[in-house]
Amino acid sequence: MINNPRILLMDEPFSALDVQTRTLMENELLSLWAATSASVVFVTHDLEEAIALADRVVVLTAGPGTVKGTFSVDLPRPRNVVEIRFQPRFAQIYEAIWSQLRDEVLVSYERQKHAAAV
């Protein structure tokens, strides 16, 4: 962040953290983003995290990874990653994205199950 990047690429940056520390880091990321206005590409398998942090969520297929759907997250900013999850709009967005993501999760699960049996 010291070089003021225009784009910040983050691949599962908080996955190894406990829940409480993860929440603190997510809120810190939102603060940094608001201060710098850098574009952030954030990869996560956690749908709640994606919605809480993002302006847009892109769902990829199980593989090969192609774009299955793009969803706008029209939740107000500034956000608190915990409190925003209590908003009815959060639940609506979650349901819309999950309806697309669920099929890909099942495809991935079946592939893993088949690979383990072989």
C-alpha positions as CSV (number, residue, x, y, z in Angstrom):
1,M,0.0,0.0,0.0
2,I,3.0,2.3,0.5
3,N,3.3,2.8,-3.3
4,N,-0.4,3.8,-3.7
5,P,-1.3,1.0,-6.2
6,R,-4.2,1.7,-8.5
7,I,-5.1,-2.0,-8.4
8,L,-4.9,-4.3,-5.4
9,L,-5.0,-8.1,-6.0
10,M,-6.0,-10.2,-3.0
11,D,-6.4,-13.9,-3.1
12,E,-8.0,-15.3,0.0
13,P,-6.0,-12.9,2.2
14,F,-8.0,-13.6,5.4
15,S,-8.6,-17.3,5.1
16,A,-6.1,-18.3,7.8
17,L,-7.4,-15.9,10.4
18,D,-9.8,-16.6,13.2
19,V,-13.3,-15.1,12.9
20,Q,-12.7,-12.1,15.1
21,T,-9.4,-11.1,13.5
22,R,-10.8,-11.7,10.1
23,T,-13.7,-9.2,10.8
24,L,-11.2,-6.6,12.0
25,M,-9.1,-7.0,8.9
26,E,-12.1,-6.8,6.6
27,N,-13.2,-3.5,8.2
28,E,-9.6,-2.3,7.9
29,L,-9.6,-3.2,4.2
30,L,-12.8,-1.2,3.7
31,S,-11.2,1.8,5.5
32,L,-8.0,1.6,3.4
33,W,-10.1,1.2,0.2
34,A,-12.2,4.3,1.0
35,A,-9.0,6.3,1.7
36,T,-7.2,5.3,-1.5
37,S,-9.9,4.5,-4.0
38,A,-7.8,1.8,-5.5
39,S,-9.6,-0.9,-7.4
40,V,-9.6,-4.2,-5.4
41,V,-9.9,-7.7,-6.9
42,F,-10.7,-9.9,-4.0
43,V,-10.9,-13.7,-4.4
44,T,-12.8,-15.5,-1.8
45,H,-14.9,-18.7,-1.3
46,D,-16.9,-17.0,1.4
47,L,-20.1,-15.6,-0.1
48,E,-20.9,-13.5,3.0
49,E,-17.4,-12.0,2.9
50,A,-17.8,-11.2,-0.8
51,I,-21.1,-9.4,-0.4
52,A,-20.0,-7.5,2.8
53,L,-16.9,-6.1,1.0
54,A,-17.8,-5.8,-2.6
55,D,-19.6,-3.5,-5.0
56,R,-19.8,-6.3,-7.5
57,V,-19.6,-10.1,-7.1
58,V,-18.5,-12.3,-10.0
59,V,-19.4,-16.0,-9.8
60,L,-17.2,-18.4,-11.7
61,T,-18.0,-21.9,-12.9
62,A,-16.5,-24.9,-11.2
63,G,-14.1,-25.4,-14.0
64,P,-12.9,-24.4,-16.3
65,G,-13.4,-21.1,-14.6
66,T,-15.6,-18.9,-16.7
67,V,-17.9,-16.1,-15.6
68,K,-21.3,-17.5,-14.7
69,G,-22.8,-14.4,-13.4
70,T,-22.1,-10.8,-12.2
71,F,-24.1,-9.3,-9.4
72,S,-24.1,-5.6,-8.2
73,V,-24.0,-5.1,-4.4
74,D,-25.9,-2.0,-3.8
75,L,-25.4,-1.8,-0.1
76,P,-24.7,1.6,1.5
77,R,-21.2,2.8,2.3
78,P,-19.4,3.2,4.6
79,R,-20.1,-0.4,5.8
80,N,-19.3,-2.4,8.8
81,V,-18.9,-6.0,7.7
82,V,-20.8,-7.4,10.6
83,E,-23.7,-5.0,10.8
84,I,-24.3,-4.9,7.0
85,R,-25.2,-8.6,7.2
86,F,-28.4,-7.8,9.2
87,Q,-29.8,-5.7,6.4
88,P,-32.7,-7.2,4.5
89,R,-31.0,-6.2,1.2
90,F,-27.9,-8.3,2.2
91,A,-30.2,-11.4,2.4
92,Q,-31.7,-10.6,-1.0
93,I,-28.3,-10.3,-2.6
94,Y,-27.1,-13.5,-0.9
95,E,-30.1,-15.4,-2.2
96,A,-29.7,-14.2,-5.7
97,I,-26.0,-15.1,-5.8
98,W,-26.5,-18.4,-4.0
99,S,-29.0,-19.5,-6.6
100,Q,-26.2,-19.3,-9.2
101,L,-23.4,-20.5,-7.0
102,R,-25.2,-23.5,-5.5
103,D,-25.0,-25.5,-8.8
104,E,-21.3,-24.8,-9.1
105,V,-20.7,-26.0,-5.5
106,L,-22.5,-29.2,-6.3
107,V,-20.5,-29.8,-9.5
108,S,-17.3,-29.3,-7.6
109,Y,-18.4,-31.6,-4.8
110,E,-19.3,-34.3,-7.3
111,R,-15.9,-34.0,-9.0
112,Q,-14.1,-34.3,-5.7
113,K,-16.1,-37.3,-4.7
114,H,-15.5,-39.0,-8.0
115,A,-11.7,-38.2,-7.8
116,A,-11.5,-39.7,-4.3
117,A,-13.2,-42.9,-5.5
118,V,-10.8,-43.4,-8.3
